[in-house]
Amino acid sequence: MVENFAISLRGLKKTFGTTTAVDNLDLDIASGEFFSMLGPSGSGKTTVLRLIAGFEQPTAGTISLLGQDVTASAPFDRDVNTVFQDYALFPHMNVLENVGYGLRVRGINKDGRNRLALEALETVRLAQLGERKPSELSGGQRQRVALARAIAVKPKVLLLDEPLGALDLKLREQMQIELKELQRELGITFIFVTHDQEEALSLSDRVAVFNAGRIEQLGTPRELYENPASEFVAKFVGTTNLLEPDQTQLLFGVSKRASLRPEKIRVVETGGTQAVILEVSYLGAAQRLLVKTDNGVQLTVLATAEERVFAREQTVHLQMSATDLVSLEP
């Protein structure tokens, strides 16, 4: 029943003129879940988030929040809050005032909102910066202020629209850890939109992979990576070797379209399939090899950095198993 879920979408559709952004979507998101919507630009994930927030009205279908139909409700009548990529902080307000803004809109007196705003800042470890202006903060600090403002009103569901997109790689990785810790501490439902598959896999309890307004596959990060349901998911979630039936016949003696992850191929001293290295990319903890087998199949192989030093035009031997092939729909 829908009351068991934080969010339930039924037959959700959104069109913009002749473009269908969301196409007849059914989706249930459990209370307390860290749920990610992953997909390329234009796949419909951000539109779904805006529909849940109430910033857009659906063309058809219903949106339920904790069992209550909120399809026609205004954004401020939904027990959700949104964190945006650009933070949307007020430059003329200090940090404490920014965090307390939503509480002020809800009519909470100054003492009450300062207390709740300070609690939220303590949660994101910024209580000491309450008097500063946003311009005096780093990108990571501004992101934490935006998070504090969103959680200060204690929403049942927190919507995050590519919130780490403006941060550099090192800061993104740090904020990913902090986001997961924050969600675990608060115990509220997080719905996270991203086009970064690594981010979605590392943060989420479940992930919905979007393509052309529909969910291509829904599952745990491990399920999506280990058992992609389609070529689109296999390519979008991680790196893979997409093999045609004639190639799997040459390599494994079976004829089918399949996905083979690069780390499933091992470089061995002797035996196996012989190949020549075309390119080597050093990745720190691993080396990515582009190889061509003796029977003409190009493969990407991921080898640990400690194995040995590889070079272009070097001959290697590969060990592969047909049990590691994931069959794909035609």
N, C-alpha and C positions, 0 to 999 in steps of 0.2 A: 504494500500500500504506500501511497506517496508520502504519508506522514513520517515514514521511516527515513526519508531522504531530506537532505538540506535543500537540494534543488531537483525538481523534476520538470523536464521539457517534453511536451507531447505534440507531435505534428508541427513543430516550429518551422515557420517559413518566413523569409524576408526577401523582398524584391526591391530593387532600385531601378525604376523604369523597366527596361527589358532584361536587366541582369538579375539573376537569382543568386543572392549572396549566401543564403541558408536554405537548404532544400529538404523540407519534411523531416526534421530532426527529432528523434526520441533519445532522451538521455536522463539517467538518474545519477546523482552525485551524493554520496553518503555523508552524513554529519561527521565532522571531525576529519574528513579526508583531505589530503593534499593532492589535488586533481589538476593535471595540466592539459591544456589544449595546444597541440603542436601542429604546425603546418606552415607552408610557404605563404608569402604575401598573397592576399586575395583568396585564401582557401575558406574563409568564413569564420575563423576562430574569434577574431576581435568583434565581429558583428554579433556573435552569440553572447560574448561578454557584455556588450552594450545593451543587448536585449534583456539579459538578466538584471543589469543595473537599472533599466528603465529609461536609458538615454535614447533608445529607439523603440518603436512600437512594432510588433510582428505583423506581417501581412496575414498570417494564419497561425493557429496553434495556441497552446497555453503554456504559462510559466507558473510553477508552484514553488513557494518557499516554505519549508517545514509544514507541508500539507495544505497551505493556504494559497488560493489562486490570486496571484499578484499581477496577472497579465495587463490589466488596465490601470494598475496603481502607479502613482508618480514616484520618481526616484526617492524622494524624501520619506515616502510611506513604506519603503521596503527596508527590511533590517539587514541591509548590505552596505558596504562601503568600498570605494575603489582607490587603488594606488596607480598613478600614471607614470609613464616613462620620464616625462619632463618635470615630475615632482609637483608642479602647480602650487608652489609656495608663494605667499604674499610677501613681496620684497620690503614693504614698509612696516611689517610686523616682526617682532622678535620671535625666537623659536617657541617660547612658551605660549605666546598669543596665537601663533600658527597652529600649534597642536590643539589649543583650546577653541579654535574657531567653530568647529562642528558642534561643540557643546554649547557655545554661545547661541548658535542658530536654534538649538533645541530649548533655549530658554533657561539654561542652568546659570545660577548666579556666579559672580566673579570668584568668590572663595571656592565654591564647588568645582568650577571648571579648572581653576588653577591646581587644585588638589588632584583631580583626575588627569589633567594634562601632565603634571609632574610624575604621576604613577606611570603613565605611558612612556614618558621620556626615560624613566628608570628602567623600564622593560627593555628599551633599545640602547641602554647604557649611555645616555646623553643628558642626564639630569643636570650636569654641571654647566651646560651650554645654553640654558634657558633664556639668558638675556641677549644672546648674540642674534644678529640679523642673518638671513640666509646667505647673503653675499660674503659673510665671514666664515662660511663652512666649506669643507671639501665636498666633492661629489658624493662620496659614501655617507658623509654625515647628513647631507641634504636628503638622501634617500631614506635614511633612518628616521629623520624628522617626518617625512611623508608617511612612513609606516606608523609612527607614533600617533600622528593625527588621525589616521584611519582606524586604529585600534582603540583610541581614547573613548569613542562612543560605544564601544563594546558590541560591534555588529555580530550577527550570527554567521555571516558569510563575508569573507574578504576577497575582493576581485583584484587581481594584479595584472595590469596590461603592459607586458614587456618591461617590468620595472627596473631591470638591470641593464637595459639596452644602451644607456648612455655612459656606462662605466667601462674602464679599461679592464683587460683580462684578469689581472691579479686581484683587483677590487671586486670584480664579478664573482670570482671563485670564493673570496672571503664572504661576500654578501649571500651567496648560495647557502653556505654553512649557517650563517646567522638567520636566514629566512626559515630554514628547516627547524632550527632550534626554537625560534619564535613560535612557529606553528605548533610544535610539540608542547611548548609551555602554555600557550593560550588554549589549545584544544579546539579551536574553531576551524571551520571549513575554509580552506584556501583554494581558489580557482585561479590558476596561473596560465597566462597566455604567453607563448614564446615561439620563435621560429628556430631556436637553438636546440637541436636534439640532445646534445650532451647535458645541457641544463635541465631539460625535461626528464631525462633518464635518471639523473642524480638526485633530483628533488622529490619525485612524485611517488605516491602510492599507486596511482593509475594514470594512464595517459590516453587521450583520444587523439589519433592522427587524422587531421582534416585534409580533405582534397575536394575542391570544387563544390563547397557548400555541404558536403556530407562527411560522415565519419568513416574513414577507410578501414580503421581497425581500432579497437578499444581493448586495453589490457594493462597488465603490470609492465614496468620497464623490461623485465626479463622476457616476458612473453612476446613483446613486440620485437625485441632484438633477436631472440633465439628462433622464433617462429613467425616471421612476417607473413601476413595473409596475401600479400600482393606484391608485384614488382615495385609499385610506388612506395610502399612501406619499407621494403628491403633497401631501396636506394636512399630514402629520406632518413631512416633511422640507422645511422652508422654507415660504414663503408662495406660494400659487398662485391663479390664477383657474380654477375648475372650470366648464367650459362644457358645456351640454347640446346635443344635435344641432341644435335649432332656433336656438340662439344662434350656433353656428359657421356655420350656413347663412347667417344674417343678416350676420355679420362677414366670412366668408371664402368663402362659396359652396360649402362642403363640409359634409356632415351627419355628425357623429360626436361622441361624448363625448370631451372632451379637457381637458388641462391646459395653461395658458399662464402662464409665469412673469412677474411684474410688470415685471422689468427688460428683458424682450424687447419691451415696448411703448415706442416712442419718441414724445416730444412734438415735433412739427414746426411750422414757421411756417404752412404752408398745405398743402392737399391732405389725402389720407388720410381717416380717419373723424372726423367732428366729434363733440365731446362737451362736456358741462358738468361742471365740478368741483363735487362735493358736499361733500368734506372735504379738508383739507390737514393732514398731520402732518409736522413738521420733525424729522428724524432725525440732524442734524449733517452727515454726509457726503452725505445724500440727503434727498429729500422723497417721502413716500408720498401719492399722490393717489387718492381714491375718485371715480371719474367715472361719468357715465351718458351713453352714446352716443345719438345722435339716433334710432337704432332701438330704444332702450330697454334696452340691455344694460349692467349695472353691471360695472365693471372696477376692479381695483387696479393702479396704475401706479407704478413706482419711477423717479424722475427725480433726476439728480445735483443737488446743492445749488447748483452754479454756473450751471446752465442759465438760470434766471430765477426771479423771485419769483412764486409762484402764489397765487391767492386763491379763496375760495368763490364760486360762481356765475360764474366766469370761463369763457369758451368757449375750448377748445383743439382742436388737430388731432392725431390719433394715427396713427402708422405701425405697422402690424402685418403679419406674414407668416405664411401658413399653414404654412410650413416649420418654424416654431417651436412648432406645436401638437404635443403628445405624446398620442397616442391612449390612452384608458383602456378597460379592460374594462367591459362593461355592469354 
